[in-house]
């Protein structure tokens, strides 16, 4: 079907707010992009469609009008992108300022608690201004004997947390590199330069990932660390030399320690969530994520988690209600 260029130009020149944010066709465009194998082939295919199936060029009467229509759309979305980038930078600056304020408040509270602690009350021995590494021996069971790494062990099984320091919340293996957010995992697999999408054989199932060139030995083939929403996963070829795979997690409240079972693992305790995304979450999910982040920072600083603080508060309240009882040997488990 064809449509007049004048009508198309009118629609581009006066778009509604909804049309600029319309993502209804993202799945279709993603499929076309995968098959085209890059940005340049994608544009070539799109303008070829306009030439063959519409009067985009002929209906304008002047080729410059058709070109102006294309430039107008480009400039409009460039401005939108620049605005979004500025908003993202502003959110990141706000997040950093809030983190600094939070760290300062925690340090002040820690110093205040240490100053007010009774000198011979064993319940407050863990709250001090000394470095974190030394933890009570009673909190580290049999696993503590084999861990000499000096990491903050002893927090109810946290000593078993092992793995490499995350890079962009992911890692690097000999076959691919990967990053992640709470919602998805991004896997980048190098392939021979000049590779096109039609030459690849990529399989994404609920708990399986395989990547290879047709007629050749597979590059990746294994069981995923956790289940994914296979119908929402997709892949593209970047610069004809990297396969970029996006996996949508089924459980969007879990950090992955690896992509494929058996591959090198990262230490998920050192993952750094992006606060700028919290505003996109619903109230309950955001509260859960913020609690996870708070508890992680508390552990890194040697301070009690939110659950441990609640236990301490309950004990203090009970002590205040029963002054006749002796709590000198009470311990918080």
Beta strands, then each sheet from edge to edge (+ up, - down):
strand 1: 171-172
strand 2: 177-180
strand 3: 184-190
strand 4: 200-205
strand 5: 208-213
strand 6: 218-223
strand 7: 234-238
strand 8: 242-248
sheet 1: 1+ 2- 3+ 8- 7+
sheet 2: 4+ 5- 6+
end
